[in-house]
């Protein structure tokens, strides 16, 4: 019944030597021995896809779980008896397995502490923590995020969008994909004309320089002013018996805005110059906000350019009978067979709609970069829009349309409810960041641990904590879910928050500063000699899951997986820190192991939070 030990030693060593694949060595070894167990016990060959291994659930004892149900066809026995037989075989033939238990149709395997120590020896020497994340087939992936309108400043919803897109870009990049970060600026259309018209009528020539108001805020102010003046006209028409839809469409201000849009598309010099001036104010404002959030782009596209490409493509599609012209001269596409109805592509006056611009943008991007995938980070209210875009591009013969992915995320709200740009009730991104830094300042000063910091150092820590709190609170939520942002909860130094993880990292750094003062150094050669306890092993097991978490976050387009992994690791380390002495441990090998464990934990936390765009303070 016993297999020659050298066979499995050879398998283990082969995987062990291959550093890039080391994180999956135990999976490989277990699958190999399970195949041999089936052959020996039941005289059957089993395909790898029937050997289903997964991480053991937290509420059970074990590290890896074998799902037994697919193997019952070979054993012709109950799940419990099948699990006992396979478990005993593994236990007798693989020293790395220390025990097992069977619960219904699941065989839970416990890996020996010795194996975990050997694993940690390799992991602690890794020069690149992301080396094992590399995708088998790296792709060219474009990630579009932000997509602001130039009639208003960025708000809380934009913050979630930017943070998701930027983090996803980093996660995909460390997995070996070539990532192009893009932004499409919606710099034309009726909403832009509303701000322009209000400024012409009410602005009295004021500028960001003359008012000291940030450019995007100033333009947003006039968007709100337009809506206020328009509502007054609409209410007047309603009082005369005009229905609400007709009143809004026929109001003089709305008609003037439409006329301005036609003039802009016709290239009217005065309108275009006004548009350029006000947009330049907004771009300067956006750049400040992006820098403050720590996000950037490799390429920015502008709707004012790509809509022309889209219009020409639509007209070409009309000639090819892909689209049709309505009796009022507007151009449509029939998507009834795809259960998406009829979709307008060009209005009767020849002006473009959003889908027209997105058609042009997609084609321009493919010509620029030849991407394999484009991931649109856009809220779930646009689900229908992206279904339509993909189908239209397919109808037009673009094979790259298969690679268009709508990363549909949920809305972010405040406890008071949804925000409305027209009413000026949005939570401004700049104001929110400033509020978060102020809250971080207040909480940090109350803790009273910054007395030996100069003012510049303090401000940098407040910035890191405030932004870390904001980013983590937003990114830890499954992106597909709606969420409510609660500033007071996000800044808590306890619980599942960014500051808690940052504090854990700073605590680790403090351990090493004290070690230096005591003349204690780290010696990696002592790690194999240590006999760590259960708590240390639990941290090692979590460290192993770092690569797994990255891969899951990449495949599922979910930075939340990475965020919650960082929290789990920080929580586990903090429990260890409170329960055990590190520098005071008398056993030199064990003390050294704990120091190396602390260092690697800090490195992993810093790397994981970097993937979220969060900076870690050395001291707090």
N, C-alpha and C positions, 0 to 999 in steps of 0.2 A: 504493500500500500504506500510505502514511502517513496517519494521521488528523490533522486540525487540532489542534495542541497546545492551543489555547484551550479546546477542549471538555473535555479532562481537567483543565486548570487550573481551569476553572469548577467542575467536579465537586469537585475537591479543596478549592477555596476555600469552596464551599457547606458541605461537611462540616466544614472547618476552623473556620469561624465558629461553627458549632453546638457550643458547648463541651460540652454534656451528652452529645453523641454522639461526641465527638472520638476516644475510645479505639477506635472501630470504623471510623474513616474509611478506613484502608487496606483493610480487608475489603471495604468498599463499592466503593471505586475498583477494586480487583482484580476483583471480580465483574462490574462493568460492562464493563471492558475485555476480560475473558474472553468475555463474551457477544458483544461486537463481533468478537472474534477468530474465534469459531465461525461467525458470520455471514459474515465476510469470507473465511475460509479454506475453509469447507465449505458456504456458502450455506444455512445452517440456523439456525433460531431455537431457543434452548435455554432451558428453564425454570430458574429460580434454584435449585430443589432439586437439580438435577443438577450444579451447580457447588459441589463440596464442598471447602472450604478448612479447613485446620487448622494449628496451630502445627507448625513443622518439628521433628522429633526432634533431641535434643541431639547425637546421633552423626552428623548430616548437616549440611552447609553450607546455610544458608538461614534465612528467617524465617517464610515462609508456604509451605505445601505444597498443591498442587492434586492431588486424586485423579483420575487420568486415565481409569480404567476406564469410568465412566458416559458419557464423551464419545466412546468408540471407535465407537459406532453412527453418529456423524456423520462422523468422519474416515475410517472404513473402512480404518484403517491400524493399525500396531503401536503399543503404548503409547509406545515410545521415539521413533518418528518423529512421533507426535501431540504429545508433549511438546516436542520440538525446534521444531516449527512454531509452537505456541502461545507457547512461551518467546521465540522470536525476534520474534514479533509484539509481545508485551508490551514487550520490551527496546527495540524501535525506536520505540514510541509512548508509553511512560510513563517519564519521566525519573526518577521515584522508585524504579524498579527498576534496580539496579546490575548484576545478573547472575542466572544461573539454571543449574541442573543437573538432569538427568533420571536417575533411578534406578528402573529397571523401570517400574512404573505410576504413578510419582509425579514431579511437576514441582516442584522446590524453588526458590523465588524469594527473591533477596536484595534487601533494601530498602537504599537508599543512606544513607550517613552523614548527608547533608544533610537527608534527610527526618526522620531520628531527632533531629537537632538542632532542627529546626522543631517536631517533636512535643514535645520536652522543654521548649521555650520555653513552649508552652501548658500543659503539665502543671505546670511549676514555678510558674505564676501561679494555679493553681486554688485557690480559697478553700475549697472543700469537696471533699475527696478521695473522698467517697462519692457525689457528685452523679451520676456515670455508672452507678451500681449500681441505679438505680431500676427496679423491676419494671414491666412494661407494664400489668399489672392488679393493683394492690395489693389485698391481702386482709386480713381480720380473722383473725389466727392466734393461737390459744391454745396456749401451751407449758406442759405440766405436768411438773414435775420435783421431786425430793427424795422426796416420799411416804414420810415416816418413820413408824415405829410408836412409840407413846409408852411402850413397855416397855423401851427401851434407847437409849443415845446413838448419834449418827451415827458410822459407821465408814468405812473406806476405800472400800467399795462405794458408799456415799452420796456420798463426795467425787467419784467419777467421774460419778455421776448429776447432782449439782448443777452441776459444772463444764460438763458437756455441755449441760445445759438452759439455763444462764445464757448461755453463749457462743452457742448457737444462737439464742437470743432476740435478742441484740445483732446478729448477722449478718442475721437476717430483718428486723430493725427498720431497719438502714441501707439495706436494699433497698426501703424504702418501705412495708412492711407494718405494719399496726397490730397490735402484739404485746401479748398479755396474759399475763403470767407468773403461773402458778398453782401451788398446792401442795395436795395432799389429805393431810390428817393422819389416819392410821389410829389413832384414839383410842378404839376400842372393840373388843370381841371377846375371845376366850378368852386371847390372849397378854397383854392388859392385866390381866385378872383374875388371871393367874398371879403377876404382880408385886405386885398389891394383896394377894392372899392371903398371899404369903410375908412381906410387910411386916407384916401384921396378926399373924401367928404368931411372927415372929422379929425384927421391927424394934425393939421396945421403945421406940417413939415417936420414933425419931431422925428428924431433918429435915436439909435442906441447911444450914440456919443452925446447928443444934447440932453438926453433924459437919464443916462446912467443905467438904463434898463437893458438887460441881456437881450440880444437880437431876437431870439426865438420867442421870448416872453412878450416882447413888444408887438410882434406880428400876431401872436396868439391873442393879445389884448383886443386887437381890432377884429379878429374873427368872432369873438364874443360880442363886441359892439355891434357888428353886422347883424347877428342873430337877435339882439335886443331891439334894434331898429326895425328889423323885418317883422318880428312878432307884433310890434305896435301897428304896423301896416296891416298885417293879417287880422288882428283883432278888430280893426276898423272895418275891414271888408266883411268879417263875420257878423258885425253888428248891422250890416246892410242886407243880411240874408244870403250872402255867398257861402257855399259849402267850404269846408276846411281845405280840402285838396285843391280846389280851384282858387281859393283865396291865397294859398301859399304860392301857387304857380303863377298867378297873375299879379301878385304884388309888385309895385314899381321897382323896388330894390332887387328882387329876384330877376326881373326882366333885364335890368341894367347889368347884373352879374353875368347873365347868359350872353348878352351883347359883348361884354368885355372878353369872354372866353372865345367867341367867334373872331374878335379882333386879334386876340393873341395867336390863334391858329392861323390867321391870315397874315401874321407877321407885322402887325401895326407897330410902328417904331416906338411911339410913346408908351403903349401898353407893355411891350417887350422890355423896354428900359426900366419901367417901374417894377416889372416882374424880376428882372435881374437884380435890381437894387435890394428889394425886400428879401429875396431868396438868399442873397449874400449875407444879410443880417442873420438869417436863420441858420445857415451853414456854420457861421462862426459860433453861434450858440450851441448847436449840436456837437461841434468838435470839443467844446469845453465839457459837455456832459459825458461824452464818450470817454474822454481822458479821465474824468473823475471816476467813472464806473470801471475803468481798466479794460475796455473792449476796443477792438479795432477791426479793420477790414483790409482785404487784399485788393479788392476792386469794388468801386461804387458805380452803379448804373443809375441813370436818370430817366424817369418816365418821359420827360420832354424830348428825349432822343429816341427811346425805344418804341414810343407809340407810333412814330412815323414808319418804322420798320413793320410794326404790326398792321398798320393801315394798308401798306403796300401788299403784305402777305394776304390780307383779307380780300383785297381787290383781285389779286391773282387767283385766290380760291373761288371767288365769284365767277371768274372766267372759266375755271375748270369745273364749274357746276358742283363744287363741294358746298357752297353757300348759296343763298337765294336772296333776291331783292324783293322787299315788300312794296305794296302799292304806294306807300308814302316815301319811297326811295331809301328807306333804312335797309341795312343788310343783316341777315339772320342766318343761323345754322339750325337745322332740324335734328334734334337729339332724342326724338320720341322713342325710337327703337332701343335706345340705351336708357329709357325711362328718366331722362333728364329734361324733357320738354323742349321748348324753343328758346334759343338764346340770342339776344341782340349783340351784334358785333360793331356796327357803325350806326349812329343815329341818322335820322332823315336829313339833318343839316350837315352831315359828313363828319361830325365830331366823334372822337373815339371814346370808348368805355374802358373800364379796368381790364377786361379780358383781352381787349385789343393790344393794350400795352404789354400784358403778360405773355402773349403769343410772341411779340417782337423781342421781348427780353429773353425768353427761353431760347429762341433761335440765335440771337446775338451771342449769348453765353456759350452755346454749344460750338459756335464758330470760333470763339475766343479760346476755349479750353478743352473741347472734346471730352466732356465729363462722362463718367459712367452713371453717376447719380447726382440729382440735385434735390436737396432736402429743404423744403420751404418751411421755415419756422413761423407759422401764422396761426392765429387763434381759431378755435373750433367753429366760430360763426361763419368761417369761409370754407367749410367742408364742401359745399355744393360747387363753389367757384373752382376749386382745384380738381374736382371730378370732371367738370366741364372742360377745363384747360387741357387735361390729359387726353380726353376723347377727341377734342378738336385737333390737337397736334397729331394724333394717330391718323385721323381722317386726312390730314394734309400730307401724310406719308413720312413723318419724322419718327424713325425708329427709336431715337433717344427718349421719346415720351414714356417708354416703359420704365425708365430710370427716374421719373419724377415722383417724389415722395412728399406728401403733405404731413409734416410733423404738427399734428393738430393738438394744440394745448388748450387747457381750460382758462377761464377768465380769472383775474385776480381782483378782489374787492376789498373794501375796508369794512369794519363792523357796521358802519353806517349804511352800507349798501353800494350800488354801482355808481360809477362816475360818468359824468356827461360833459364832453368837451364844449358843446354849444352853449351850455349854461355856465361854463367856467367853474364847474365843481370837480374837475380832475385833481388828483394829487400830483403835483409837479415833481418830477424826478429830482431836480436840483434841491428843492425844498426838503424833500424826504431824506436825501443823503445828508444834508446839513442837520436835520433833526436827529438822524441816527448818530452822527458824530457828537452832537451835543449830549445825547443820552449816554453814549459811551463815556464821555468826559465826566458826566455826573456820577455814574456808577463807579467808574475807576477811582475817582477822587474819594468817594465814600469808603472804598476798600482801604485807602490809605497806604498803598504800597509803591507810590511813585515819588517819594520824597527826595530820592537821590537822582532823579531825572531832570535834565534841563527842559526848558519850555519847548524847544524844537522836537526833542525826543518824545515828550508827552503828546504833542499834537500828532506826531506820526502814529503813535500807539492808538490814540483816539480814532484816527482815520481808519486804521486797520481793523480795530474792533467794531466800529460802527458799520463799515462796509461788509466786514465778515459776517456780522449779525444779519444784515439785510440780505446778502447773497445766499447765505446758508438757509435762512428761513424760507426763502422762495424756492431754492433748488431741492430741498429735502422732500418736497411734496411731489407725488407722481404728477408729471407734467400734464397728463391727460385729464386731471381732475381740476375742477374749479377750486379756488382757495381764497381764504380771507387772511389778509396780512395784518398782524397785530404787532406793532412796533415794540410795545412794552414786553411782550413775551419773547421776541427775537433776541433781545439784548441780555437776557438772563444768563448768569455765569454757571448755572446748574441746568441739567436737563439736556434735551436734544437741541442744542443751539450752537451757532458758530463760535461765540466766545468761550463756551465750555471746551470745545476742541482746541481752540487757540491757547487757552489756559493750560491744557494738558501738555501741549507742545512746549510752552514756556517753562512749565514745571520740569520737564525733561532736560531742557537746556540749563536750568538752575542746578540740577543734580550734577551735571558735568562741570559747571563752574566751581561747585563745592569740592568735587573730586580733584580738580586741578589745584585748589588751595591746599588740599590734604596730601598732595603728591601721589594720588592714586591714578594709575594709567590703565588703559584697556589693552588686553592681550588676547587676540582672537585665537591663538594657539591653545589657550586654556579651555575654550568652549567645550570640546569633546570630553573633557575630564569631569565636567559638572554633572551633578545628579539633581536636576531641577524638580520642583514639586508640581503639583497639579495646576496651580495658578499660572506658573510660567509656561507650562505646556499649552494651556488654554490660549494664551497670547500668541504662542507660536502657531497654533492652529488658525487663529484669526489672520495672522500675517500671511499664511499660505493662501487665504481667500482674496488677497489684494488683486492678484491678476484675474481671478475669476470674476470679481466685482467689476473690473474694468471691461472685460469682454462682454459681460451681461449688459452693462451700461451702454456699450457701443452697439450691440446687436438689437437692444430694445429701445434705443434712442432715449435713454432715461438717466440724466445726471443724478436723479434721486437715489439710484442704487449706490452710486459712489458716495453721496453725501451720508447716507445712513450707514454705510460700511465704516466710514471715518468715525461716526459717533459710536458705533459698537466697539471699535478698537480703543477709542479714547476712554470709554466707560470701563472696559475690561482692565486697561492699564491703571486707571485711577483706583480701582478696587485693589489691585495688586500693590500699588504704591502705599495705600493706607494700611494694608495688612502686613506688609513685609518691609524689613530694612534693606536698603541697597548698599549704601556706603558703610553701614555699621555691621554688615554680615562678616563673621569671623572666618568662615570657610572661603579661602581665596578664589577657588575655582567657581564656586557658586556666586560669590560677589561679582566676579568678572562676567559670568553668564548674565547676571541681572543688568550689568552695565551695558553689555552688548545688546541685550534685549531692549533696553531703554533707547539706545541709540537707533536701532533699526526701527523701532516703533515710531520714534520721532521723524525719521526719514520717510517712512510710509505715510504718516499723517500729513507731513508737509507736501509730499508728492500728490496724495489724494486731494488735498484742499487746493493745490495748484490747478488740478484738473477742473475745479469749480471756479477758478479765477479768484481764489481767496488767498491773501497774503498772511503769513504767520509771524507774529511778533516774537522776538528772541526773549523779551522780558515783558511781564505784565504786573 
